[in-house]
Amino acid sequence: MPARKPTPQTPDEAGVSETLARYVVESRLADIPDDVKHEARRALLNYVGCAIGGAGEEGVEIAMRVIGPFSGERTSAVLGRRERLDPLNASLINGLSSHYHDYDDTTPKNYSHTTSPVASALFAYASANAVSGQDLFEAFILGFEAASRVGNSVYPGHYDTGWHITGTIGVIGAAVAIGRLRGLPLRNMIWAIGTATTQSAGLREQFGSMGKPFHPGRSAQSGYLAALLAEQGFTSGNYPIESPRGFAAVLSPSHDFSKITDGLGVDFDLRENTYKPYASGIVIHPTIDACSQIRAAHGLDLTDVESVQLTVAPIVLDLCNKKFIATGLEGKFSVYHAAAIGLVRGQGRLGEFTDETVNDPEIRRIRESTHAERDASLEDDAVIVEVRRKSGEPIRLSLDHALGNIHRPLSDAQLEDKFRDQARQHLTDGQIDDLIGLCWQVDTLDRAGRIAEAAVPKG
Amino acid sequence: MPARKPTPQTPDEAGVSETLARYVVESRLADIPDDVKHEARRALLNYVGCAIGGAGEEGVEIAMRVIGPFSGERTSAVLGRRERLDPLNASLINGLSSHYHDYDDTTPKNYSHTTSPVASALFAYASANAVSGQDLFEAFILGFEAASRVGNSVYPGHYDTGWHITGTIGVIGAAVAIGRLRGLPLRNMIWAIGTATTQSAGLREQFGSMGKPFHPGRSAQSGYLAALLAEQGFTSGNYPIESPRGFAAVLSPSHDFSKITDGLGVDFDLRENTYKPYASGIVIHPTIDACSQIRAAHGLDLTDVESVQLTVAPIVLDLCNKKFIATGLEGKFSVYHAAAIGLVRGQGRLGEFTDETVNDPEIRRIRESTHAERDASLEDDAVIVEVRRKSGEPIRLSLDHALGNIHRPLSDAQLEDKFRDQARQHLTDGQIDDLIGLCWQVDTLDRAGRIAEAAVPKG
């Protein structure tokens, strides 16, 4: 591993920011492959559902209460909420709500939730300004790609250091996306990236607190501001990513800039994006999935279940080994609860992680009859489940990859189901149908802001 | 030097944030020594002058143009400007203008300009809310102390890594100061510090661009927001400074937490604060000072000056070795220009670093007749000047410390002169007299916001 102290840039490294900025400025939507475009639609659909799903949570309520009185002209809708805000503040709330349940998309290459900061700025902007669906769509793809590539260049050292990568690279993605919508020329796009990097922040110490979802929110807002400042000539350093005192050298013990500059316009990280089917810690997803499959295949009589035996990768018990629990939040990190909701309900949505569900007598009985042992030969995404029955032979299922893994992506229909489940909290079924339709057609809309407006609860 | 990867906190380290927060919450102004209070008044006077001095500069104009349309209710005055803004946005502009000329105070223990982010938030707050001078004064001393101590704990590794420490610790100082004004209890003060640390940012790559003064501006605003969020129950990690994924471990290769916790309430970093007499890079201050002394002592006839020979520390020529220059900005980093303005004008204020002054024929002749050589035996703050005359013996002066150094602090009267020189750009002499009076009496004012209002240009 390179020494901590950054070494001066070599000539090969100079120009990384300019190369990235040039791609972003010159790219044309027509040159982006269709499979990438479809994945972008899926990312945006999932994003909007997650933003609505988190919009009523405590941290969002607090932030609205605090920020509301400072809002400028309320030209922007806030996803899933009735209040309007100025677009800079709306982008903060959109980011906070969309990451609140940690239920948004993940790019396993660098473990960032890149859509949240980028789309949060874009929908706030599009609600307050005349922007076509096509322009927003293109800006999203480019902002996502720019941020994710910067993330790849410093992953994993950057993450291991303690940075919440969603916050640190998200601000770059938001600046690029808004900068693209504003049509920034090359020099100004570099400054936008520069003023973004110099606001790059977010510590993993915040995990488990409201500070975690605050990161994409503040990143969306800071990146948006960076683009507007750069547009008007507010200068920054000219080598913001690659300089010896720039983003990569300061925020990571090592970096590989070829991951930013190689294959631009050919390789797209959106292809590697994944979507969570379950609103819980990711390491218990295989257990929820396997138990749901057993329930579906065997029409299980729950009173016949004597005990459940899980064999899991070691990380699962390191992180989620709590059996006797009382709150929904604890349920998100209990592999025993995962088995119970899979067998009893066949799903793991927001409703499976409420205090009420955790204290449901039947769920509780199955949970407390579940046992788990670690097997170091299992991959993190694998599980073996054995359901022992009073009436006969045990049912056994061995799973290599959980639903939602890059090898078993959620289908479009499953993404819609997830969307419905979250949106139902705040929208009517008719509104949900309309909104899902708008998201799938985002790149054909005359006005992208229609999505943000349609995500506002009525009445 | 410790390995880059943070090790888990030891029991001794846990509680650093709580110890600091407890001091801030429980401290009483009556327990703060008088010499510290006087230094706080000096810091605030100098700060207000610098904010007015920078208020008309290009980067401030751009930021006002960008931010203005997003302002909420315009309840806050902006130092040195006619427009009003909501207090969060006002704090950003105050920070930007007060650090714009790099003319604000410096704490040589950690090279941070701590007053700018802390006071920028406070004057914005005090302009929009009923706050007594005493409360603002106390909050300033505590915010300054908290930020500077956190800076000491990670200096110099943090700075050497490439962080602009004014930005990274300033956000903590602003959060503490506003949190104190809002009367946050201990738990919420820890969260305020937490939500500040997770916005901690600012890269040295920005030096030489508008990004540098942007750092204290954004820090002031982010810290202010952190305090308001924490007040309403927005949670953060509970060990924001000392956790293995917290501020110190993530943003510095090494740290010493005793520099935060030892001597709280007894030792104050305000005692080590310094004020620049010259609006230039600090390494050419000795040359300006020595040449000004020669001018004053010898009633120099400039036409008699044949040449000037400087002997300087190596760093001076590493950073400021440009003789043939055309702009004021270049003049700030030319040791030859430093000699010329000292001999011709006996000062180095904003007016000595304009394009016009740099191109003045007499200044130019002296500048281009000046030569410099390095001497590794000289301290950075020392210089030897020899003025060679046509008419007779050379004049020689050897200086160990420049004016403004901690060993030769500016007097109160000199601070007032510096204030007048800057404020004259935007305020009348009568206004300046009133404002200087208010600053010296800050801790007795019924309403601290009177200072911000008095710093607004009239007519």
Interface residues (C-beta under 8 A of the other chain):
Chain A: M1 R4 K5 P6 E58 G59 I62 A63 R65 V66 I67 P69 F70 S71 G72 E73 D86 P87 L88 N89 D160 T161 G162 W163 H164 G167 G194 T195 T197 T198 Q199 S200 A201 G202 L203 R204 E205 Q206 F207 G208 S209 M210 G211 F214 H215 R218 S222 L225 L228 L229 E231 Q232 G233 F234 T235 S236 G237 Y239 P240 S243 P244 R245 G246 F247 A249 V250 P253
Chain B: M1 R4 K5 P6 E58 G59 I62 A63 R65 V66 I67 P69 F70 S71 G72 E73 D86 P87 L88 N89 D160 T161 G162 W163 H164 G167 G194 T195 T197 T198 Q199 S200 A201 G202 L203 R204 E205 Q206 F207 G208 S209 M210 G211 F214 H215 R218 S222 L225 L228 L229 E231 Q232 G233 F234 T235 S236 G237 Y239 P240 S243 P244 R245 G246 F247 A249 V250 P253
